[in-house]
Amino acid sequence: MESSRGPPRVKNKAAAPVQISAEQLLREAVDRQEVSLQKPTQRFADLEELKEYQGRKRREFEDYVRRNRVRLANWLQYAQWELEQKELARARSVFERALDVHPNNTQLWIRYIEAEIKSRNINHARNLLDRAVTRLPRISSLWYKYLYVMEMLGDIPGTRQVFDRWMQWHPDENAWAAYIRLEKRYGEFDRAREIFRAFTSVHPEPRTWLKWAKFEEEHGTTDLVREVFQTAIQTIAELLGDDAVDERIFIAFARYEARLGEHERARAIYKFGLDNLPRSKSMNLHAQYTTFEKQFGDREGVEDVILTKRRRLYEEQVRENPKNYDVWFDFARLEESGGDHDRIRETYERAIAQVPPTQEKRHWRRYIFLFLFYAIWEEREAEDIERARQIYDTCLKLIPHKKFTFAKIWVAKAHFEIRQGQLTTARKTLGKAIGMCPKDKIFKEYILLEQKLYEFERCRTLYEKHVIFNPANCQTWIKWAEIERGLDDLERTRAIFELAVNQPVLDMPEVVWKAYIDFEEEEGEYERTRALYERLLEKADHPKVWISYAQFEINAPEQGEGEEEEEEEEERPVSEEAKLRARKIFERANKSMKERDLKAERVSLLNAWREFERTHGSAEDIEKVQKQMPRKTKKKRKLDDDTWEEYVDYIFPADDQQTKNLSNILAMASAWKQQTGGNIAAAGDGGAGSGA
């Protein structure tokens, strides 16, 4: 009887006396392979049979190359087969014939050369390499193959000759680096130095000079390293211009001097680079110089160099474009970091003197912030209150208020006066702004100020002026009503809402209506809320309004329940009367949408109705709504440009039934017509016969 405990467990985990290696496993797998899966072998009984086989294969290969001479694979397979047959002379013949067809194919040359090397025909391989690089001097792989063979043979002078031939073609940097590595391997540093000199003349890029400097640092002297760096800076500036000198050369040169302890030399190199390179190409150099000064210099020297360098840059930029206010911002912040009040004031005064040339607001937007920053600096840092006040006044005088204004300036001036304890001056400033150039933001800030001071009468006056200035701003009406409600003046709140909803033009009328409805609902005036919904439906018969109306009826408490606590009201179940009211609203909405043939709106309404019934209704109620849901269908309609577009249409069950009834009536009429027509025709034939 078999046990159900599973396979037996191995208790002795010691190593077996005879170990089997992976190689042994692979060999056994090959030896035990089935005959059908083994590589086929061909055996020849005698030399004549072998010659016959070779002749047949050669004819096949010749046929291949004769039919398609340009296919390289045919030649390579032919040559490889000859090599396998140990027929090197025939393989050479095939390779030579292939070179006649593909003289510029690198793969063919490489295969030919490797075949000679494997056959230990080194001289022939060297001749082939010479032919290859002469034919294709731009192919680096052939040169590398040639050099490898020459160096493996120990012919170093010959290797140099090959490199010299290659360098005459001005190859890429890797070829020059390989030549230099060759000389370094054999200790020929003077030769490597000469190669670097030729290398930098062909490739005068900064990285080439840096490689040479690193070489001299490892194998040369201090004077040679300095000579390389100095020659690099001079040569690049002469050939490519001063802007082409890379900051990396200065950084490497200065770091080298710093490692030698020549701090003054390093400092001079950094300064020379910063003075001669544009700022966009010397950011890293500046950072390295700052780090150097932190390590080996004093703080004042670092700050002075930084300020001087940036100051010179900003001076150049504002000289080129005095109306570039972004540069003036950076310039002023730079001077503020220096802490010299006279320089800061001078910079700000020069900046605000650059008045925009036109009276277009877009040209003044950045300019205004110069005054704001200047005044804030005078108030907080310099603590010169009168000068700050003069800056605000000067700015307000410059702005052409009849064409445009900036509310931020008026508000900033008012806040400044409040911080100084001048409340009356702040009110006069905002009042003057409203009188000269009223804007919604100015009204809003003025009302907020009076509201914080609990001056509600002033708030009412300002709101009245605000709604007279811009009666279409819904937020103004809502904020005014919120203040009156906070003061428990509900009648005034209703009056404000009534004025708002009766405005002929509003930017967002739905927001005002929602606020009005929410106000009445929160106050427990449910009859007033229903009346507002009915008024709103007269103006905007929209599905969202109907859905909101229905949701209100669901949540509205019954009479006598309004005095219950909120927690109890939230847990109160929905009454059948509330469900009935909400259901009637959905029915009215569905009827309205159906009469006006608003299919998409009707679909959204039915979806909301169905969700309502799923939550509060029974299965029959859900089924009733589900039966009214339409089905989608795709139709086409012709556009004004005589093109057709596909759109989604909805077919409601009632409409579909009417269509079916009409089709049945038409079918019955057609059948009756055919039947009646046949009887009349028969009667006519009979009358004719009796008369005859």
Residue pairs with C-beta under 8 A, 6 or more apart in sequence:
42 53
44 50
44 53
54 85
57 81
61 74
61 77
61 78
61 81
64 71
64 74
64 77
64 78
65 74
65 75
65 78
65 97
68 74
69 101
70 101
70 102
72 98
72 102
72 105
72 107
72 108
75 94
75 95
75 97
75 98
75 101
75 102
75 108
76 98
76 107
76 108
76 111
78 94
79 91
79 94
79 95
79 98
79 111
79 112
79 115
80 91
82 88
82 90
82 91
82 94
83 91
83 115
83 119
88 115
88 119
88 121
91 115
95 108
95 111
95 112
95 115
98 108
99 108
99 109
99 112
102 108
103 135
104 135
104 136
106 136
106 139
106 141
106 142
109 128
109 132
109 136
109 142
110 141
110 142
110 145
112 128
113 125
113 128
113 129
113 132
113 145
116 122
116 124
116 125
116 128
117 125
117 149
122 149
122 153
125 149
126 146
126 149
126 150
129 142
129 145
129 146
129 149
130 146
132 139
132 142
132 146
133 139
133 142
133 143
133 146
133 162
133 165
133 166
136 142
137 166
137 169
138 169
140 171
140 172
140 174
140 175
143 162
143 166
143 171
143 175
144 178
146 162
147 159
147 162
147 163
147 178
147 182
150 158
150 159
150 162
151 159
151 182
156 186
159 182
160 182
160 191
163 178
163 179
163 182
166 175
166 179
167 175
167 176
167 179
167 195
167 198
170 202
173 199
173 203
173 208
176 195
176 198
176 199
176 202
176 203
177 211
179 195
180 192
180 195
180 196
180 199
180 215
183 189
183 191
183 192
183 195
184 192
184 219
189 219
189 220
192 215
192 219
193 215
193 216
193 220
196 211
196 212
196 215
199 208
199 212
200 208
200 209
200 212
200 232
200 235
204 235
204 236
204 239
204 240
206 232
206 236
206 245
206 246
206 248
206 249
207 248
209 228
209 229
209 231
209 232
209 235
209 236
209 249
210 248
210 249
210 252
212 228
212 232
213 225
213 228
213 229
213 232
213 252
213 253
213 256
216 224
216 225
216 228
217 225
217 256
222 260
225 256
226 253
229 249
229 252
229 253
229 256
232 249
233 245
233 249
233 250
236 244
236 245
236 246
236 249
237 244
237 245
242 276
242 277
243 277
243 278
243 281
245 276
245 277
246 281
247 273
247 277
247 281
247 282
247 284
247 285
248 284
250 269
250 270
250 272
250 273
250 277
250 285
251 273
251 284
251 285
251 288
253 269
254 266
254 267
254 269
254 270
254 273
254 288
254 289
254 292
255 266
255 288
257 263
257 265
257 266
257 269
258 266
258 292
258 296
263 296
266 292
266 296
267 292
267 293
267 296
267 297
270 285
270 288
270 289
270 292
271 289
271 305
273 282
273 285
274 282
274 285
274 286
274 289
274 305
274 309
277 285
279 309
279 313
286 306
286 309
289 305
290 302
290 306
293 301
293 302
293 305
294 302
303 338
307 334
307 337
307 338
310 334
311 331
311 334
311 335
314 327
314 330
314 331
314 334
317 324
317 327
318 324
318 327
318 328
318 331
318 350
321 327
322 354
323 354
323 356
323 357
325 351
325 354
325 366
325 367
325 369
325 370
326 366
328 347
328 350
328 351
328 354
328 370
329 369
329 370
329 373
331 347
331 351
332 344
332 347
332 348
332 351
332 370
332 373
332 374
335 343
335 344
335 347
336 344
336 377
336 381
338 344
341 382
344 377
344 382
345 382
348 370
348 373
348 374
348 377
351 370
351 374
352 367
352 370
352 371
352 374
352 394
352 395
354 367
355 367
355 398
356 363
356 364
356 367
357 363
359 400
359 403
359 404
361 403
361 404
364 399
364 404
364 406
368 395
368 399
368 406
368 408
368 409
371 391
371 392
371 394
371 395
371 409
372 408
372 409
372 412
374 391
375 388
375 391
375 392
375 395
375 412
375 416
376 388
378 384
378 385
378 387
378 388
378 391
379 385
379 388
379 416
379 419
385 420
388 416
389 416
392 409
392 412
392 413
392 416
393 413
395 409
396 409
396 410
396 413
399 405
399 406
399 409
401 436
401 437
402 437
404 437
405 433
405 436
405 437
405 439
407 433
407 439
407 441
407 442
407 445
408 441
410 429
410 430
410 433
410 442
411 430
411 441
411 442
411 445
413 426
413 429
414 426
414 427
414 429
414 430
414 445
414 446
414 449
415 426
417 423
417 425
417 426
417 429
418 426
418 449
423 453
426 449
427 446
427 449
430 442
430 445
430 446
430 449
431 446
433 439
433 442
434 442
434 443
434 446
434 465
438 465
438 469
440 466
440 470
440 473
440 476
443 462
443 465
443 466
443 469
443 476
446 462
447 459
447 462
447 463
447 466
447 479
450 456
450 458
450 459
450 462
451 459
451 483
456 483
456 487
459 483
460 480
460 483
463 476
463 479
463 480
463 483
466 473
466 476
467 473
467 476
467 477
467 480
467 499
470 476
471 503
471 505
472 503
472 505
472 506
472 507
473 507
474 500
474 506
474 507
474 508
474 509
474 511
474 512
475 511
477 496
477 497
477 499
477 500
477 512
478 500
478 511
478 512
478 515
480 496
481 493
481 496
481 497
481 500
481 515
481 516
481 519
484 490
484 492
484 493
484 496
485 493
485 519
490 523
493 519
497 512
497 515
497 516
497 519
500 506
500 512
500 516
501 509
501 512
501 513
501 516
501 535
506 512
509 540
510 540
513 532
513 536
516 532
517 529
517 532
517 533
517 536
517 548
517 552
520 526
520 528
520 529
520 532
521 529
521 552
521 556
524 562
526 556
526 557
529 552
529 556
530 552
533 545
533 548
533 549
533 552
536 545
537 545
537 546
537 549
541 592
541 596
542 601
543 589
543 593
543 601
543 602
543 604
543 605
543 608
546 585
546 586
546 588
546 589
546 592
546 605
547 589
547 605
547 608
549 585
550 582
550 585
550 586
550 589
550 608
550 609
550 612
551 582
553 578
553 581
553 582
553 585
554 574
554 578
554 579
554 582
554 612
554 616
555 578
556 578
556 581
557 564
557 569
557 572
558 575
558 577
558 578
561 569
561 572
564 572
574 616
579 616
579 617
582 612
582 616
583 612
583 617
583 621
586 605
586 608
586 609
586 612
589 605
590 602
590 605
590 606
590 609
590 628
593 601
593 602
593 605
594 602
594 652
594 654
599 630
599 649
599 650
599 652
600 650
602 630
602 650
602 652
603 629
603 630
603 650
606 625
606 628
606 629
606 630
609 625
610 622
610 625
610 626
610 629
613 621
613 622
613 624
613 625
614 622
627 653
628 652
628 653
628 654
629 653
630 650
630 651
630 652
630 653
631 650
631 651
631 656
632 648
632 649
632 650
633 648
633 649
633 650
633 651
634 646
634 647
634 648
634 649
635 646
635 647
635 648
635 649
636 644
636 645
636 646
636 647
637 644
637 645
637 647
638 644
639 645
